Amino acid sequence: MIKSELVQRIAEHNPHLYQRDVENIVNAILDEIVAALARGDRVELRGFGAFSVKHRPARAGRNPRTGAHVPVDQKSVRFSRRARKCAKRLNRDNPEAGA
């Protein structure tokens, strides 16, 4: 599902809201999540999951084509962990998952 599909579904479930208003709300929520992560905060959406930022230090990498060593700068990456409730719901209809 992409963001426009999410907006469309929310608008369908809330016919009293204009689609452009739903789009503004979704954008505001996502912008706040990104801003919190940029500040280094942890974002927890109960029943869905938690998002945080992990910092990876600079390291020496290798170009797989030439084999030459190249420096890789430090970077911050988004890390997410799904909530137990979400995991159970995802695996409820899947007998192969063993949950």
N, C-alpha and C positions, 0 to 999 in steps of 0.2 A: 504494500500500500504506500502510495506517495502522499505528500502533504495535501495536494488538491483533492484526492479521494477522501482523506480524513475530514477535510473541511466539508465536503459534500455530504458525507454520512452524518456528521454532527448537525448540519443544517436540516437534513431530512428528519432527524429525531427531534428537532426543535423548530417547528414551523413558524413559531412566533418571532424568530430571529432572522434577520436578513443574512444572506450568504456572505456578504462583504464584512458584516459585523463578526460572524463566526471566524472568517479568515483573519481579521484583526486580533481576535482573542487567541487563536492558535499561534499566530506569529508572536504575540506578546509573551505567551507562556514559553515558547521555545527560546525567545530572546533572553528571558530571565534565567532559564536553565543555563544557557551558554555564558551569560554574564557571571552567574554564580561559579561556574566551573573555571572561568578565566580568573576569578578572584582566589581560586584555590579552595572554594567551599565544596562540601559534599552535598549532593541533591538526592533526596530520598522520596520516592513516590510510593507510598504504602500500597502493597498489593501488586505493584508492577515491578519495581526494582530500584536500585541505587546507582548513582553515577558519581564518579570521582575522577581526579586527575592523578596520574602517576608520572613521575619524572624519570626519564632515562638519561644516564650520564653520557658524555661524549665517549667515543670508542674508536678503535681502529677497525675499519671494515675492509672488504675485499671486492674488487670488481670481478664478477663471475666470468665475464668474457675474456679479460686480459690477465686476471690473476693479480693485478697490481693492488697494493695496499692504498686505501683512501681513508681520510679522516671523516668520521660521521659526527656531526655536531650533536650536542645535547638537545633533547626535545621533550615536550610534554605530550602525553597521549591520554585520550579519554578511556576510562575503564568502567565497565558496567557489570552489575551483578543482578540477576533477576531474583525477584521475590519468590519465596517458597509457594505462596498462593498462586502466583503466575505459572510457576513450573508445573504445579499439580494440574492446573487447568489446561495447559498446553499438552500434557501427556495423558489426560483423562480418557480420550478416545483412542489412544495408541497402545494396544496391548504389548507391542514389541519394546516399548520404552521401559517397562518394568516398574513404573512408579505407582 
